[in-house]
Amino acid sequence: MASISYPKQLPTGGRVEVPAPSMGVPEHLHERLHSAVRQLASRGFDVRIRPHVMIGGLVPPSVAERVADLHDAFRSGDTVLPPWGGELAIELLDTIDWRALADARSWFVGWSDISTLLLPLTTLTGLATMHGANLMDEPWELPVEFERWTDVAALPAGSTFTQRAAPRRRSRPWGAWEDEPLDRDRAYEAPTRWRPLDGTAAVAIRGRLIGGCLETVSPLAGTPYGDVPGFARRHAPEGTIVYLEAAESTAPTVLRMLTSLRLAGWFDHAKGVLIGRTGGSTVPGLSQDDSIRRALGGLDIPVILDFDTGHQPPQMPLVNGALADVVLDGEAASITQQLIP
């Protein structure tokens, strides 16, 4: 059985490298990018924006250029934090030198399409990665129940931290960047709570965290880059807690993706599943809850819905590879993560 390893602590004033392995930022959102950089810089971090970040759209720099940029970011930075997700990270998988990334021991932080890269870095090498923040999220204030990604990255290996469920979420459509409220009291306006799929009164789950964005990690199942069953056998004698969030897929598409993961063995070693909030649509006769129940309801393990991860903010940092304890008992809902081998 192999151990999970953890990146170096993010030091005070540490360097944050910002490459764009999936997609860059279009010109009309450059001010939002600069605002995010200013937020990190105001806390003393040395933020380096790599050249390809400023090139937006579906015709990015070549795979070779983006991979070289990612490798160099890991060599140079204490943390690697892409601006956001995108659509094209999957192109890089068979070109990245995964061992070189692991040997650099930088924190890799992201979500959405960046989970296409976070997941294999952890499953292939055993190096912990962090899901739950991109650079472009930096201007928004998190709920008091959550930890900042920078605070988690600054923890030494062996540390433990606990986060509680957010009381409110964002539900309104996105508006113009300059009109967005950034403080926690106005950014999240709708009540939210974690819900057990089967209605069980109390749930307690322990296992190693692994997961990501459903639309981007489900195509990896059955490939060397999505070997979650192998990760569980090698690194998770405690079993796994698989977390997944659908960005925008309809209920039938969610059913298909979850079923494909079940058939690929992703839940064979799972002690529980965490499903993030989604704005994906339903169809007559099949809600989002129905799709999850039909795909995962027969697993005989706890499944928690509306967890604080995904494309309906806020979302909390989740460390792939960390040993986690999830508790849901009425209004009490929390997750404790231990950064232990």
C-alpha positions as CSV (number, residue, x, y, z in Angstrom):
1,M,0.0,0.0,0.0
2,A,1.5,3.4,-1.1
3,S,1.1,6.5,1.0
4,I,-0.3,9.9,0.0
5,S,2.3,12.7,-0.2
6,Y,1.6,16.4,0.3
7,P,3.0,19.4,-1.5
8,K,5.3,21.8,0.3
9,Q,3.7,24.4,2.5
10,L,2.7,27.6,0.8
11,P,5.0,30.1,2.5
12,T,4.2,33.7,3.4
13,G,4.8,35.7,0.3
14,G,5.0,32.5,-1.8
15,R,4.9,32.5,-5.5
16,V,1.6,31.7,-7.2
17,E,2.1,30.7,-10.9
18,V,-0.9,31.1,-13.2
19,P,-0.8,29.1,-16.4
20,A,-3.7,28.3,-18.7
21,P,-3.6,24.6,-19.4
22,S,-7.2,24.5,-20.6
23,M,-8.3,27.9,-21.8
24,G,-7.1,31.5,-21.3
25,V,-9.1,34.6,-20.4
26,P,-10.8,36.7,-23.1
27,E,-10.1,40.4,-23.2
28,H,-13.4,41.6,-21.8
29,L,-12.7,39.7,-18.6
30,H,-9.1,40.9,-18.2
31,E,-10.2,43.4,-15.5
32,R,-11.7,40.6,-13.4
33,L,-8.4,38.8,-13.8
34,H,-6.4,41.8,-12.7
35,S,-8.8,42.2,-9.7
36,A,-8.1,38.6,-8.7
37,V,-4.3,39.2,-8.9
38,R,-4.6,42.3,-6.8
39,Q,-6.6,40.3,-4.1
40,L,-3.8,37.8,-3.8
41,A,-1.0,40.4,-4.0
42,S,-2.6,42.4,-1.2
43,R,-2.1,39.4,1.0
44,G,1.6,39.3,0.2
45,F,1.7,36.7,-2.6
46,D,3.9,36.9,-5.6
47,V,1.6,36.3,-8.5
48,R,3.0,35.5,-11.9
49,I,0.6,35.5,-14.9
50,R,2.1,33.4,-17.7
51,P,1.7,34.7,-21.3
52,H,-0.9,32.2,-22.5
53,V,-3.4,33.2,-19.9
54,M,-4.3,36.4,-21.8
55,I,-5.3,34.4,-24.9
56,G,-9.0,33.4,-24.7
57,G,-11.2,31.1,-26.9
58,L,-11.3,27.6,-28.2
59,V,-8.1,28.1,-30.3
60,P,-5.5,28.3,-27.6
61,P,-1.8,27.8,-27.9
62,S,-0.6,24.3,-28.9
63,V,-0.6,21.4,-26.6
64,A,3.2,21.4,-26.6
65,E,3.2,25.1,-25.5
66,R,0.6,24.6,-22.8
67,V,2.4,21.6,-21.4
68,A,5.7,23.4,-21.4
69,D,4.1,26.3,-19.6
70,L,2.5,23.9,-17.0
71,H,5.9,22.1,-16.4
72,D,7.6,25.5,-15.9
73,A,4.9,26.7,-13.6
74,F,5.5,23.7,-11.3
75,R,9.2,24.2,-11.3
76,S,8.9,27.9,-10.5
77,G,5.9,28.2,-8.2
78,D,4.9,27.3,-4.7
79,T,1.3,27.0,-6.0
80,V,0.0,26.5,-9.5
81,L,-3.4,28.2,-9.8
82,P,-5.0,28.4,-13.3
83,P,-7.3,31.3,-14.0
84,W,-10.3,29.0,-14.4
85,G,-11.4,25.8,-16.2
86,G,-12.4,25.7,-19.8
87,E,-12.9,22.8,-22.3
88,L,-9.5,21.6,-23.5
89,A,-7.4,20.2,-20.6
90,I,-8.0,16.6,-21.8
91,E,-5.6,17.3,-24.7
92,L,-2.7,17.5,-22.4
93,L,-3.0,14.2,-20.5
94,D,-0.7,12.0,-22.6
95,T,2.0,14.7,-22.9
96,I,2.4,15.8,-19.3
97,D,5.4,14.4,-17.4
98,W,3.3,13.5,-14.3
99,R,6.4,12.4,-12.3
100,A,8.0,15.7,-12.9
101,L,5.0,17.5,-11.6
102,A,4.9,15.3,-8.5
103,D,8.6,15.8,-7.8
104,A,8.1,19.6,-7.9
105,R,5.7,19.2,-4.9
106,S,3.9,22.5,-5.7
107,W,0.2,22.7,-4.7
108,F,-2.0,22.4,-7.8
109,V,-5.3,24.1,-7.1
110,G,-8.3,24.4,-9.4
111,W,-11.8,23.1,-10.3
112,S,-14.1,22.6,-13.3
113,D,-12.0,21.5,-16.3
114,I,-8.8,21.7,-14.2
115,S,-10.1,18.7,-12.3
116,T,-9.2,16.9,-15.5
117,L,-5.6,17.4,-14.4
118,L,-5.9,17.3,-10.6
119,L,-7.4,13.9,-10.6
120,P,-4.7,12.1,-12.6
121,L,-1.9,13.9,-10.7
122,T,-3.3,12.4,-7.5
123,T,-4.3,9.0,-8.8
124,L,-1.1,8.4,-10.9
125,T,1.5,9.7,-8.4
126,G,-0.2,9.8,-5.0
127,L,0.5,13.6,-4.6
128,A,-2.4,15.5,-3.0
129,T,-4.1,18.2,-5.1
130,M,-6.8,20.8,-4.1
131,H,-10.2,21.2,-5.7
132,G,-12.3,24.2,-5.1
133,A,-10.7,27.5,-6.3
134,N,-9.5,29.2,-9.4
135,L,-7.8,32.5,-9.7
136,M,-10.9,34.2,-11.1
137,D,-12.9,33.2,-8.0
138,E,-10.5,35.2,-5.8
139,P,-12.5,38.5,-5.5
140,W,-15.5,36.8,-3.9
141,E,-15.6,36.5,-0.1
142,L,-16.1,33.0,1.1
143,P,-18.6,32.0,3.9
144,V,-17.2,32.1,7.4
145,E,-17.8,28.3,7.5
146,F,-15.1,27.7,4.8
147,E,-11.3,27.9,4.7
148,R,-9.4,29.9,2.1
149,W,-7.4,27.7,-0.3
150,T,-4.3,29.7,0.7
151,D,-4.8,28.8,4.4
152,V,-5.1,25.1,3.5
153,A,-2.0,25.2,1.3
154,A,-0.1,26.8,4.1
155,L,-0.8,23.9,6.5
156,P,2.0,21.4,7.2
157,A,1.5,17.8,6.4
158,G,-0.2,16.1,9.3
159,S,-2.6,19.0,9.9
160,T,-6.4,18.7,10.3
161,F,-9.0,21.3,9.4
162,T,-12.8,21.3,9.6
163,Q,-15.4,23.2,7.4
164,R,-19.1,23.4,8.0
165,A,-21.9,23.5,5.4
166,A,-22.7,26.9,3.9
167,P,-26.1,28.3,4.9
168,R,-26.6,30.1,1.6
169,R,-25.7,29.7,-2.1
170,R,-25.9,31.7,-5.2
171,S,-29.0,31.0,-7.4
172,R,-29.4,34.1,-9.6
173,P,-27.9,34.3,-13.1
174,W,-24.4,35.8,-13.6
175,G,-24.5,39.5,-14.4
176,A,-21.8,41.9,-15.6
177,W,-18.6,41.6,-13.6
178,E,-18.6,45.2,-12.5
179,D,-22.1,44.7,-11.0
180,E,-21.4,41.6,-9.1
181,P,-21.6,41.8,-5.2
182,L,-18.4,40.3,-3.8
183,D,-19.1,40.3,0.0
184,R,-20.5,37.1,1.5
185,D,-23.7,38.8,2.7
186,R,-24.9,39.6,-0.8
187,A,-23.0,37.1,-3.0
188,Y,-25.1,34.1,-1.8
189,E,-28.8,34.8,-1.5
190,A,-30.6,31.5,-1.5
191,P,-30.8,29.0,1.5
192,T,-29.0,25.7,1.0
193,R,-28.3,22.5,3.0
194,W,-26.7,19.1,2.4
195,R,-29.4,16.4,1.9
196,P,-29.0,12.6,2.2
197,L,-30.3,10.9,-1.0
198,D,-32.2,8.3,1.0
199,G,-33.6,10.6,3.7
200,T,-31.5,9.0,6.4
201,A,-31.6,11.1,9.6
202,A,-27.8,10.9,10.3
203,V,-24.8,10.1,8.1
204,A,-21.2,9.6,9.0
205,I,-18.6,8.8,6.3
206,R,-14.8,8.3,6.4
207,G,-12.5,7.8,3.4
208,R,-9.9,9.4,1.1
209,L,-11.3,12.2,-1.0
210,I,-11.2,11.9,-4.8
211,G,-13.3,13.5,-7.5
212,G,-14.0,16.5,-9.6
213,C,-16.3,18.0,-12.3
214,L,-18.5,15.2,-13.6
215,E,-18.5,16.4,-17.2
216,T,-14.7,16.5,-17.3
217,V,-13.6,13.5,-15.2
218,S,-16.2,11.0,-16.4
219,P,-14.4,10.7,-19.9
220,L,-11.3,9.6,-18.0
221,A,-12.9,6.4,-16.6
222,G,-11.3,3.4,-18.1
223,T,-8.1,5.2,-19.1
224,P,-4.8,5.4,-17.2
225,Y,-5.8,9.0,-16.2
226,G,-9.0,8.0,-14.4
227,D,-8.1,4.9,-12.6
228,V,-10.0,5.6,-9.4
229,P,-10.3,1.9,-8.5
230,G,-6.5,1.5,-8.8
231,F,-6.0,4.6,-6.7
232,A,-8.3,3.1,-4.0
233,R,-6.3,-0.2,-4.0
234,R,-3.0,1.6,-3.8
235,H,-3.6,4.6,-1.6
236,A,-6.9,4.2,0.3
237,P,-7.1,1.3,2.6
238,E,-9.8,3.3,4.5
239,G,-11.9,3.4,1.3
240,T,-12.8,6.5,-0.7
241,I,-15.2,9.4,-0.6
242,V,-16.0,10.2,-4.2
243,Y,-17.2,13.8,-4.8
244,L,-18.7,14.9,-8.1
245,E,-20.5,18.0,-9.4
246,A,-22.3,18.5,-12.7
247,A,-21.6,21.9,-14.3
248,E,-24.7,22.2,-16.4
249,S,-25.7,18.7,-17.8
250,T,-29.3,17.7,-18.0
251,A,-30.7,14.9,-15.8
252,P,-30.5,12.2,-18.4
253,T,-26.8,13.1,-19.1
254,V,-26.0,13.0,-15.4
255,L,-27.6,9.6,-15.2
256,R,-25.5,8.3,-18.1
257,M,-22.2,9.8,-16.7
258,L,-22.8,8.5,-13.2
259,T,-23.7,5.0,-14.5
260,S,-20.6,4.9,-16.6
261,L,-18.5,5.7,-13.5
262,R,-20.3,3.0,-11.6
263,L,-19.7,0.5,-14.3
264,A,-16.0,1.5,-14.4
265,G,-15.7,0.7,-10.7
266,W,-15.3,4.2,-9.4
267,F,-17.6,3.4,-6.4
268,D,-16.4,-0.2,-5.7
269,H,-14.2,1.0,-2.8
270,A,-16.3,4.0,-1.9
271,K,-17.7,4.6,1.6
272,G,-19.8,7.4,0.4
273,V,-20.5,9.9,-2.4
274,L,-20.8,13.7,-2.3
275,I,-22.8,15.4,-5.1
276,G,-22.5,19.1,-5.5
277,R,-25.2,21.5,-6.4
278,T,-26.1,21.9,-10.0
279,G,-28.1,24.2,-12.2
280,G,-28.6,21.5,-14.8
281,S,-32.1,21.1,-16.1
282,T,-34.6,18.3,-15.6
283,V,-36.8,16.6,-18.1
284,P,-40.4,15.4,-17.6
285,G,-40.3,12.3,-15.4
286,L,-36.6,12.6,-14.5
287,S,-35.3,15.2,-12.0
288,Q,-31.6,15.7,-11.1
289,D,-32.3,13.8,-7.9
290,D,-34.0,11.0,-9.8
291,S,-30.9,10.6,-12.1
292,I,-28.6,10.2,-9.1
293,R,-31.0,7.8,-7.3
294,R,-31.3,5.6,-10.4
295,A,-27.5,5.6,-11.0
296,L,-26.3,5.3,-7.5
297,G,-29.2,4.4,-5.3
298,G,-28.3,0.7,-5.3
299,L,-24.8,1.1,-4.0
300,D,-25.7,0.7,-0.3
301,I,-23.5,3.6,0.8
302,P,-24.5,7.1,1.8
303,V,-25.0,9.7,-0.9
304,I,-25.2,13.4,0.1
305,L,-26.7,15.9,-2.3
306,D,-26.2,19.7,-2.6
307,F,-22.7,19.4,-1.1
308,D,-20.7,22.6,-1.2
309,T,-18.8,22.0,-4.4
310,G,-19.3,23.0,-8.0
311,H,-20.7,25.6,-10.3
312,Q,-23.3,27.0,-7.9
313,P,-21.1,28.9,-5.4
314,P,-19.8,28.8,-2.8
315,Q,-17.6,25.8,-2.8
316,M,-15.1,24.7,-0.2
317,P,-11.5,23.4,-0.7
318,L,-11.4,19.6,-1.0
319,V,-8.0,17.9,-0.9
320,N,-7.7,14.9,-3.2
321,G,-6.0,12.2,-1.2
322,A,-6.8,13.6,2.3
323,L,-8.5,11.4,4.8
324,A,-12.0,12.9,5.4
325,D,-14.8,12.5,7.9
326,V,-18.2,13.8,6.7
327,V,-21.0,14.2,9.2
328,L,-24.6,15.1,8.4
329,D,-27.0,15.0,11.3
330,G,-30.0,17.3,10.9
331,E,-28.8,20.9,10.8
332,A,-25.2,19.8,11.7
333,A,-23.1,19.3,8.6
334,S,-19.3,19.3,8.4
335,I,-16.3,17.8,6.8
336,T,-12.9,17.3,8.5
337,Q,-9.9,16.7,6.4
338,Q,-6.6,15.2,7.7
339,L,-3.5,15.8,5.6
340,I,-1.9,12.4,6.6
341,P,-0.1,9.8,4.4
